Amino acid sequence: MIRPAWPMVALIASAALAQAPSAPPRPTDDIVVTGTRDTPRKIEQTAWAMTPHRDLYHEPLAQFQTPVCPGVIGMPPEYAAMMIARIRAVAQMAKVRLDREKCKANLLVIFTPGGQAALQDIRNKRPWPLEGIDRAELYDLATDPDLRELAAQPGPVHVWVSTETRGRLGEMLSGRGDGDEPAMLKTANAQSHIYLAARQDIVASVILIDIPALNGLHVRQVADYVAMRGLAQTRPPGQRGKVGTILSLFDKGAIPPLEMTTFDLAYLRAVYGQIPNLPGSAKITQVAYEVKKAAKGE
């Protein structure tokens, strides 16, 4: 069960967010994305830069197929509720299926005094540093190699998106997936030049955020950032980004937007608005079209 974490940490986190320049959003607030008019080339360049990939011409983008259930640990209940409401609103705008309100979280954001130290403690079997979630729950979401990868990530945010490969209709792979018995997809459908035989399903997303990095940030900004990192496999584009994105929220020296931009929502709509076994490259080229639709009010 997801519940607020240790009281002192929660108070520190809420105090940092409370220094934001405007009042926290109400759960019923409409989403109003912001952004400037950018060229399709800049939009596509940024979409490529923020998408971790090996070969997106032959691989799909990962997305949730099961209903999404956001959960928050390390925030007082009132702030956690606002953050969850905002994440749900973003998901709804991106046409992502949502679970009922009382559900087991599969998009989990954890606020900690220090994410790298907490992950090292977890891996070294030291006293459990994450009150509010037990060891079994976390290991359901991330294996030890995942945690090692998480701990190696620099900066105040650590993200793991757990995925599994399935057939285009959701068929499970056969085989154990090890060297003796590699996992294989049994399907009678041939792979075409347009569609792929398999899709990538997001099983769960875990986002750890260092509390000191929240200083001066708005609940809405953090929730939008979490939505962009948790609903898809993304990363901050850094200097390769040519258009505004909420993914710059924790970049050093950056002036991030006050909420997700038109580009951000267009990216999520491109991921979820088409069949899941489409090559990732096709969805990335769709982002500029989604931005254009948003500009027309569609």
C-alpha positions as CSV (number, residue, x, y, z in Angstrom):
1,M,0.0,0.0,0.0
2,I,1.4,3.4,-0.9
3,R,1.4,5.9,1.9
4,P,3.3,9.0,2.9
5,A,6.8,8.3,4.1
6,W,8.6,9.3,7.2
7,P,7.1,12.6,8.7
8,M,10.3,14.7,8.8
9,V,11.2,14.0,5.2
10,A,7.7,14.7,4.1
11,L,7.7,18.0,5.9
12,I,11.1,19.0,4.3
13,A,9.8,18.1,0.9
14,S,6.6,20.1,1.3
15,A,8.5,23.1,2.6
16,A,10.7,23.1,-0.5
17,L,7.8,23.0,-2.8
18,A,5.9,25.6,-0.8
19,Q,8.6,28.2,-1.8
20,A,7.2,28.2,-5.4
21,P,6.0,31.5,-6.6
22,S,2.3,30.6,-7.1
23,A,-0.3,28.6,-5.3
24,P,-0.4,24.8,-5.8
25,P,-2.9,23.7,-8.5
26,R,-6.3,22.4,-7.6
27,P,-6.9,18.8,-8.8
28,T,-9.7,20.1,-11.0
29,D,-7.5,22.6,-12.8
30,D,-7.6,22.2,-16.6
31,I,-4.3,21.5,-18.3
32,V,-3.0,24.5,-20.3
33,V,0.2,23.6,-22.0
34,T,2.5,26.3,-23.1
35,G,5.2,26.7,-25.7
36,T,6.4,28.8,-28.6
37,R,6.1,28.2,-32.3
38,D,9.0,25.9,-33.4
39,T,10.0,24.3,-36.7
40,P,9.2,20.7,-37.4
41,R,13.0,20.1,-37.6
42,K,13.6,21.4,-34.1
43,I,10.7,19.5,-32.7
44,E,12.0,16.2,-34.3
45,Q,15.6,16.9,-33.2
46,T,14.4,17.3,-29.6
47,A,12.2,14.3,-29.7
48,W,15.1,12.1,-30.9
49,A,17.4,13.6,-28.2
50,M,15.0,12.8,-25.4
51,T,14.3,9.3,-26.5
52,P,16.8,6.6,-25.3
53,H,17.2,4.2,-28.2
54,R,19.4,1.8,-30.1
55,D,17.5,1.4,-33.3
56,L,14.1,3.0,-33.4
57,Y,13.7,2.3,-37.0
58,H,13.3,-1.4,-36.0
59,E,12.1,-1.1,-32.4
60,P,8.9,0.3,-30.8
61,L,8.6,2.9,-28.1
62,A,7.6,1.5,-24.8
63,Q,4.2,2.4,-23.4
64,F,1.7,1.3,-20.7
65,Q,-0.8,-1.2,-21.9
66,T,-2.2,-1.9,-18.4
67,P,-4.1,1.0,-16.7
68,V,-1.8,3.5,-15.0
69,C,-1.9,4.0,-11.2
70,P,0.3,6.9,-10.0
71,G,1.6,6.7,-6.4
72,V,3.7,9.2,-4.3
73,I,5.9,8.5,-1.3
74,G,7.6,11.2,0.8
75,M,5.0,13.9,0.6
76,P,2.2,15.0,3.0
77,P,-1.1,13.6,1.9
78,E,-2.4,17.0,0.6
79,Y,0.6,17.5,-1.7
80,A,0.7,13.8,-2.8
81,A,-3.0,14.1,-3.7
82,M,-2.4,17.2,-5.9
83,M,0.6,15.5,-7.6
84,I,-1.4,12.4,-8.3
85,A,-4.3,14.4,-9.6
86,R,-2.0,16.3,-12.0
87,I,-0.3,13.1,-13.3
88,R,-3.7,11.6,-13.9
89,A,-4.9,14.7,-15.7
90,V,-1.8,14.6,-18.0
91,A,-2.3,10.9,-18.7
92,Q,-5.9,11.6,-19.6
93,M,-4.9,14.3,-22.0
94,A,-2.4,11.9,-23.6
95,K,-5.1,9.3,-23.9
96,V,-3.4,6.9,-21.5
97,R,-5.7,4.4,-19.7
98,L,-6.0,5.1,-16.0
99,D,-6.7,2.6,-13.2
100,R,-9.3,3.4,-10.5
101,E,-8.2,5.8,-7.8
102,K,-7.6,3.1,-5.1
103,C,-5.1,0.9,-6.9
104,K,-1.6,-0.5,-6.6
105,A,0.9,2.0,-8.0
106,N,2.8,1.1,-11.2
107,L,4.1,4.7,-11.7
108,L,5.8,5.5,-8.4
109,V,7.6,8.7,-7.4
110,I,9.7,8.6,-4.2
111,F,11.1,11.7,-2.6
112,T,14.2,10.9,-0.6
113,P,17.0,13.0,1.1
114,G,19.4,11.5,-1.4
115,G,18.5,9.0,-4.1
116,Q,22.0,7.6,-4.7
117,A,22.6,6.9,-1.0
118,A,19.2,5.3,-0.6
119,L,19.8,3.0,-3.6
120,Q,23.3,2.0,-2.3
121,D,21.7,1.2,1.1
122,I,19.1,-0.9,-0.6
123,R,21.7,-2.8,-2.7
124,N,24.0,-3.3,0.2
125,K,21.2,-4.7,2.4
126,R,21.6,-2.0,5.0
127,P,18.7,-0.8,7.1
128,W,15.7,-0.2,4.8
129,P,15.8,3.6,3.9
130,L,12.4,3.8,2.2
131,E,9.5,3.8,4.7
132,G,6.1,3.5,3.0
133,I,7.2,0.8,0.6
134,D,8.5,-2.6,1.6
135,R,11.5,-4.4,0.1
136,A,9.3,-6.9,-1.8
137,E,7.3,-4.1,-3.4
138,L,10.4,-2.4,-4.7
139,Y,12.0,-5.6,-6.0
140,D,8.7,-6.3,-7.8
141,L,9.4,-3.0,-9.8
142,A,13.2,-3.2,-10.1
143,T,15.7,-6.0,-9.9
144,D,19.2,-5.6,-8.4
145,P,20.8,-4.8,-11.8
146,D,18.2,-2.2,-12.3
147,L,19.0,-0.7,-8.9
148,R,22.7,-0.7,-9.8
149,E,21.9,1.2,-13.0
150,L,19.8,3.6,-11.0
151,A,22.5,4.3,-8.5
152,A,24.9,5.1,-11.3
153,Q,22.7,7.8,-12.8
154,P,24.1,11.3,-11.9
155,G,22.0,14.2,-10.7
156,P,19.0,14.5,-8.3
157,V,16.6,12.3,-10.3
158,H,16.9,8.5,-10.7
159,V,14.5,6.8,-13.1
160,W,13.8,3.2,-14.0
161,V,11.2,2.1,-16.5
162,S,10.7,-1.6,-16.4
163,T,9.5,-3.1,-19.7
164,E,8.8,-6.5,-21.2
165,T,8.6,-7.5,-24.9
166,R,5.3,-9.0,-26.1
167,G,3.7,-9.8,-29.4
168,R,1.7,-7.2,-31.2
169,L,-1.5,-8.5,-29.6
170,G,0.1,-9.0,-26.1
171,E,1.3,-12.6,-26.5
172,M,3.9,-13.6,-24.0
173,L,7.3,-14.8,-25.1
174,S,8.2,-18.5,-24.8
175,G,11.5,-19.6,-23.2
176,R,13.2,-18.5,-20.0
177,G,15.2,-15.7,-21.7
178,D,18.6,-17.0,-20.6
179,G,21.5,-18.3,-22.6
180,D,20.2,-21.9,-22.7
181,E,16.7,-21.0,-23.7
182,P,16.4,-17.6,-25.3
183,A,13.0,-16.0,-25.1
184,M,11.2,-16.2,-28.5
185,L,8.0,-14.8,-29.9
186,K,5.7,-17.3,-31.6
187,T,3.5,-15.6,-34.1
188,A,2.0,-16.4,-37.5
189,N,2.1,-12.7,-38.5
190,A,5.0,-11.7,-40.7
191,Q,6.7,-8.4,-39.8
192,S,6.1,-5.8,-42.5
193,H,8.1,-2.7,-43.4
194,I,5.5,-0.6,-41.6
195,Y,4.6,-2.6,-38.5
196,L,6.7,-4.7,-36.1
197,A,5.9,-8.1,-34.8
198,A,6.5,-7.1,-31.2
199,R,5.7,-4.3,-28.8
200,Q,7.4,-3.0,-25.6
201,D,5.1,-2.8,-22.6
202,I,5.9,-0.7,-19.6
203,V,5.4,-2.8,-16.5
204,A,6.2,-0.1,-14.0
205,S,8.1,3.2,-13.6
206,V,10.0,4.2,-10.5
207,I,11.2,7.8,-10.1
208,L,13.4,8.9,-7.2
209,I,13.8,12.6,-6.6
210,D,16.2,14.2,-4.1
211,I,14.3,16.5,-1.8
212,P,17.0,19.4,-1.9
213,A,16.4,19.7,-5.6
214,L,12.8,20.6,-5.1
215,N,13.6,24.0,-3.6
216,G,11.5,26.7,-5.3
217,L,9.7,24.3,-7.6
218,H,5.9,24.1,-8.0
219,V,3.9,20.9,-7.5
220,R,2.6,21.2,-11.0
221,Q,6.1,21.4,-12.5
222,V,7.3,18.3,-10.6
223,A,4.1,16.3,-11.4
224,D,4.5,17.2,-15.1
225,Y,8.1,16.1,-15.0
226,V,7.2,12.8,-13.4
227,A,4.5,12.2,-16.0
228,M,7.0,12.8,-18.8
229,R,9.6,10.4,-17.2
230,G,7.1,7.8,-16.1
231,L,4.6,7.4,-18.9
232,A,7.3,6.9,-21.5
233,Q,11.0,6.1,-21.7
234,T,12.5,9.6,-21.9
235,R,15.5,11.6,-20.7
236,P,16.3,15.3,-20.5
237,P,17.6,16.3,-24.0
238,G,20.1,18.7,-22.5
239,Q,21.9,20.9,-25.1
240,R,20.6,18.8,-27.9
241,G,17.1,19.9,-27.1
242,K,15.9,22.7,-29.5
243,V,12.5,23.4,-28.1
244,G,11.2,24.0,-24.6
245,T,10.4,20.9,-22.4
246,I,9.6,20.3,-18.8
247,L,12.4,17.7,-18.9
248,S,14.8,20.6,-18.3
249,L,13.3,21.1,-14.8
250,F,16.4,19.8,-13.0
251,D,19.1,20.8,-15.5
252,K,21.8,23.1,-14.1
253,G,21.5,26.7,-15.3
254,A,18.2,26.0,-17.2
255,I,15.1,28.2,-16.9
256,P,12.4,25.5,-17.1
257,P,8.8,26.2,-18.1
258,L,6.2,26.5,-15.3
259,E,4.4,23.4,-16.6
260,M,4.6,20.9,-19.4
261,T,4.9,22.5,-22.9
262,T,2.9,21.9,-26.0
263,F,5.8,19.8,-27.3
264,D,5.7,17.6,-24.1
265,L,2.0,16.7,-24.5
266,A,2.5,16.2,-28.2
267,Y,5.2,13.7,-27.5
268,L,3.0,11.7,-25.2
269,R,0.1,11.8,-27.7
270,A,2.4,10.6,-30.4
271,V,3.5,7.6,-28.2
272,Y,0.0,6.6,-27.2
273,G,-2.1,7.8,-30.1
274,Q,-1.0,5.0,-32.5
275,I,-0.6,1.2,-32.4
276,P,2.1,0.0,-30.0
277,N,4.0,-2.0,-32.5
278,L,4.8,0.9,-34.8
279,P,8.5,1.6,-35.2
280,G,9.6,4.3,-32.7
281,S,11.0,6.5,-35.6
282,A,7.5,6.8,-37.0
283,K,6.1,8.0,-33.7
284,I,8.9,10.5,-33.3
285,T,8.1,12.0,-36.7
286,Q,4.5,12.3,-35.6
287,V,5.3,14.7,-32.7
288,A,5.5,17.7,-35.0
289,Y,2.1,16.9,-36.4
290,E,0.7,16.7,-32.9
291,V,2.2,20.1,-32.1
292,K,0.5,21.5,-35.2
293,K,-2.8,20.0,-34.2
294,A,-2.5,21.6,-30.7
295,A,-1.8,25.0,-32.3
296,K,-5.1,24.7,-34.2
297,G,-6.9,23.7,-31.0
298,E,-7.5,20.1,-32.1
